[in-house]
């Protein structure tokens, strides 16, 4: 009557073993580490050679490490203490970045799990800890919305110049005056023609007539819906770019989210180097297309220090010097996609670019006017530019699809495509609030949360064992399994545990014992009604299940609502609550039933149950 089949017992045992394995990494803690990654978007990182170089630097500095981990985008080295970590950072920084003003690598302080390799090889990793438990930095960034609109107006001015040229409408100049565009004309007829052409192609631009002396003017201002759309895009684009930037710091589960209309909250748990984090957040990368100045003798003069007016001296990826004009003919804002591929004629590796309609018109005009001349594609980062590629224009390119070829391997074509797809900040940002939470405060919060869970578990255990005897002890074992499953699930999902999440764990334990109380009281009721002990056990579990399910489903619905509509700490609490409800049902019904069956089910003759005093009605 009260016996599980072998397969069900195996499921319970395997579940407990798997839960134990995935919970173990959380007990090993974290060790100080140093992470090395690329500081330049255009720098191809060979992590294998970089790891060898880092190892040589550490040997030269007589610094021992507890393991080196090579990944696709970075190299991490783990150390025994923070003193060795700081010394290693200084040594690696000095060796890899001889010029501190133009670093090629980001050398950042970090924390790594101390789990043994056999656990890591099974992908058994500790759960992430939030800023309040692990320590780290908190930034509040203010996005310059006026800057986003200004950037859009500058792009529109280039589009309008192209439009005026295509429509053969004579004008005296297009300039931005504050938050408006001013287009000057010599006569009213051209102004009227321009108004009609602009209204058809730029519906977001509100046009008004103005007079400036003898000049006729059209003043264009972005409509309110267009401004709102640009500002929303700026926030989303900046958040996406920040995610890419923060990956260089190796931050596990950073929090990057919008706050209000024009602010972004960035929380970086585990980051110890605040200055490095600020430097990463402040970096921007923009793509520019310029023409190469191939006039005879100018490059030689530039190499001797006589750079012509209107030109700049750069270096190609192969190391060759290149003289590039300062005038920007196209920016990365016009790029919609970049994919690696092959040239259809000679089957050489190539990069295929897609431009928007305005970018396609500009590119068509530029290529038509500059056949057999070189065009440089630059990446501007922190005020310094690098030439990604400088192909020769073989003919007019229209349709918005551009192909870049020349001296590239398949791997390089893939890297260039990824590089060109990398977004830039859509609007400038300023750090208006900065907070640092030390690891000691985080450790104190962990201790408080752990103590609250431990004391709550201990008090509930004492009461249950005192009140329900053996069944109370079994309830405690199932409650311990519930905690084990919950921590294992959080680790398996790589969820981020915060202080509200620890409160959710404590609350889950209190709620989980309620199911065992219902089962035990139902068994007592069956015994009072004259049922045999074996029949009371069977009926107690079966009839209490509906009540347990109803009570947990209602709480689960509330948890889903918190998860859907909450944010930040509320979501962390909701995740733990929902997972805890699922694990509590399984542990209270299946695991505890398995223990009861193992203890009592094998007895043929059972006279009584150790479930505490059964009060019989008079």
Secondary structure by P-SEA (a helix, b strand, c coil): cccccaaaaaaaaaaaaaaaaaaccccbbbbbbbbbbbcccccccaaaaaaaaaaaaaaaaccccccccccccbbbbbbccaaaaaaaaaaaaaaaccccccccbbbbbbccccccaaaaaacccccccccccbbbbbbbbbbaaaaaaaaaaaaaaaaaaaaaaaacccccbbbbcccbbbbbbccaaaaaaaaaaaaaccccbbbbbbbcccbbbbbbbbcaaaaaaaaaaaaaaaaaaaaaaaccccccbbbbbbccccbbbbbbcccccaaaaaaaaabbbbbbbbbbbcccaaaaaaaaccccccbbbbbcccbbbbbbbcccccccccccbbbbbbccccccbbbbbbbcaaaaaaaaaaaaacccbbbbbbbbccccccccbbbbbcccccccbbbbbccccaaaaaaaaaaaacccccbbbbbcbbbbbcaaaaaaaaaaaaaaaaaaaaaaaaaaaaacaaaaaaaaaaaaaaaaaaaaaaaaacccccaaaaaaaaaaaaaaaaaaaaaaaaaaaaaaacccaaaaaaaaaaaaaaaaaaaaaaaaaaaaaaaacccaaaaaaaaaaaaaaaaaaaaaccaaaaaaaaaccccccccccccccccccc
